[in-house]
Amino acid sequence: MTTPLDELEAFLAEKRDSREYRRALAVKMAYKGYLYAVICDVLGVSLGYISQWKSAYEEHGVAGLVLKYTGSQSYLTSDERDAVLEWIQSQESWGVDQLKTHLETTYDVVFQSRQSYYELLAAARISWKKAQRANPAKDPELVAAKKKRLSNV
């Protein structure tokens, strides 16, 4: 039969998320008899943190120390996302509003943040930022005109 310290040592020996590692280390130090104040100082945690994770370990074992968050479910399936990326690349001109309309009409998906649209465009290797039609550095007269216009502002 393994002791709690052996079980915690094995848990800590595996590659872990830093939050899981800190939880296990706090519990291990508590089982070794360290004062809670010392554990708080060394790990930078609160007294409640130690008690919380020690209780979770006693109730569920090392499974109680593991992160439970798995993330939210995507609005688009991987096949739908691939189809959207192909659609983006097939367009002659791109824009966030065009993408938003396409997703809403085709997949009935509306993202809460514009960042999601930006990420789709970036995944398709498309820049959605507005650019100048021609590089003014090629024509010294245009460069001078632009500098003059900006200095007057």
C-alpha positions as CSV (number, residue, x, y, z in Angstrom):
1,M,0.0,0.0,0.0
2,T,1.4,3.4,-0.9
3,T,1.5,6.2,1.5
4,P,0.2,9.7,0.7
5,L,3.7,11.0,0.4
6,D,4.7,8.3,-2.1
7,E,1.6,9.0,-4.1
8,L,2.3,12.7,-4.1
9,E,6.0,12.1,-5.1
10,A,4.8,10.1,-8.1
11,F,2.3,12.8,-9.0
12,L,5.0,15.5,-8.8
13,A,7.5,13.4,-10.8
14,E,5.1,13.5,-13.8
15,K,5.1,16.5,-16.1
16,R,2.4,18.8,-14.7
17,D,0.8,22.2,-15.1
18,S,2.4,24.6,-12.7
19,R,-0.9,25.1,-10.9
20,E,-1.3,21.3,-10.3
21,Y,2.3,21.1,-9.2
22,R,1.9,23.9,-6.6
23,R,-1.3,22.2,-5.3
24,A,0.5,18.9,-4.8
25,L,3.6,20.5,-3.3
26,A,1.5,22.4,-0.8
27,V,-0.3,19.2,0.2
28,K,3.0,17.3,0.4
29,M,4.6,20.0,2.6
30,A,1.5,19.9,4.9
31,Y,1.8,16.1,5.2
32,K,5.5,16.4,6.0
33,G,4.6,18.7,9.0
34,Y,5.7,22.1,7.7
35,L,3.9,25.0,9.3
36,Y,1.2,26.5,7.2
37,A,2.8,29.9,7.5
38,V,6.1,28.5,6.1
39,I,4.2,26.8,3.2
40,C,2.4,30.1,2.5
41,D,5.7,32.0,2.4
42,V,7.6,29.5,0.3
43,L,4.8,28.9,-2.3
44,G,3.2,32.3,-2.2
45,V,-0.3,30.9,-1.3
46,S,-2.9,31.6,1.3
47,L,-3.9,29.4,4.3
48,G,-7.2,28.7,2.7
49,Y,-5.4,27.4,-0.5
50,I,-3.5,24.8,1.5
51,S,-6.6,23.7,3.4
52,Q,-8.7,23.5,0.2
53,W,-6.2,21.4,-1.7
54,K,-5.4,19.2,1.3
55,S,-9.1,18.5,1.7
56,A,-9.5,17.8,-2.0
57,Y,-6.6,15.3,-1.9
58,E,-8.0,13.5,1.2
59,E,-11.4,13.2,-0.5
60,H,-10.4,12.3,-4.1
61,G,-6.7,11.5,-4.0
62,V,-4.4,12.9,-6.6
63,A,-7.4,13.2,-9.0
64,G,-8.6,16.0,-6.7
65,L,-5.5,18.1,-7.5
66,V,-5.9,17.9,-11.3
67,L,-7.3,20.9,-13.3
68,K,-10.9,20.3,-14.2
69,Y,-11.3,23.0,-16.9
70,T,-11.5,21.6,-20.4
71,G,-12.4,24.8,-22.3
72,S,-15.6,25.8,-24.1
73,Q,-16.9,24.0,-27.1
74,S,-16.2,25.6,-30.5
75,Y,-19.0,27.3,-32.5
76,L,-17.6,25.7,-35.6
77,T,-16.7,22.0,-36.1
78,S,-13.2,21.3,-37.5
79,D,-14.8,20.5,-41.0
80,E,-16.8,23.8,-40.9
81,R,-13.7,25.7,-39.9
82,D,-11.7,24.2,-42.8
83,A,-14.5,25.1,-45.2
84,V,-14.5,28.7,-43.9
85,L,-10.7,28.9,-44.4
86,E,-11.1,27.6,-48.0
87,W,-13.9,30.2,-48.6
88,I,-11.7,33.0,-47.3
89,Q,-8.8,32.0,-49.5
90,S,-11.1,31.8,-52.5
91,Q,-12.2,35.4,-52.1
92,E,-10.7,38.3,-54.1
93,S,-11.0,40.8,-51.3
94,W,-11.4,40.2,-47.6
95,G,-13.0,41.9,-44.7
96,V,-14.2,41.1,-41.3
97,D,-17.8,42.2,-42.1
98,Q,-17.8,39.9,-45.2
99,L,-16.6,37.0,-43.0
100,K,-19.2,37.8,-40.4
101,T,-22.0,37.8,-42.9
102,H,-20.8,34.6,-44.5
103,L,-20.6,32.8,-41.1
104,E,-24.0,34.1,-40.0
105,T,-25.8,33.1,-43.3
106,T,-24.0,29.8,-43.9
107,Y,-23.4,28.4,-40.4
108,D,-25.7,30.5,-38.2
109,V,-22.7,31.5,-36.1
110,V,-22.2,34.9,-34.6
111,F,-19.1,35.4,-32.5
112,Q,-19.3,37.7,-29.4
113,S,-15.9,39.2,-30.2
114,R,-14.3,40.5,-33.4
115,Q,-11.2,38.8,-32.3
116,S,-12.6,35.4,-33.4
117,Y,-13.0,36.7,-36.9
118,Y,-9.5,38.1,-36.8
119,E,-8.2,34.7,-35.8
120,L,-10.0,33.0,-38.7
121,L,-8.5,35.4,-41.1
122,A,-5.1,35.0,-39.6
123,A,-5.4,31.2,-39.8
124,A,-6.1,31.6,-43.5
125,R,-2.9,33.8,-43.7
126,I,-4.9,36.8,-44.7
127,S,-4.2,40.3,-43.4
128,W,-7.5,42.2,-42.8
129,K,-5.8,45.5,-42.0
130,K,-6.4,48.4,-44.4
131,A,-3.4,49.2,-46.4
132,Q,-2.4,51.9,-48.9
133,R,-3.0,51.0,-52.5
134,A,0.6,52.0,-53.5
135,N,3.8,52.4,-51.6
136,P,4.5,56.1,-51.4
137,A,8.2,55.4,-50.9
138,K,8.5,54.7,-54.6
139,D,7.6,58.2,-55.5
140,P,9.5,61.0,-53.7
141,E,6.8,63.6,-54.6
142,L,4.1,61.5,-52.9
143,V,6.3,61.0,-49.8
144,A,6.8,64.8,-49.6
145,A,3.1,65.4,-50.0
146,K,2.3,62.9,-47.3
147,K,4.8,64.4,-44.9
148,K,3.4,67.9,-45.5
149,R,-0.2,66.6,-45.0
150,L,0.8,64.9,-41.7
151,S,2.7,67.9,-40.4
152,N,-0.4,70.1,-41.0
153,V,-2.6,67.9,-38.8
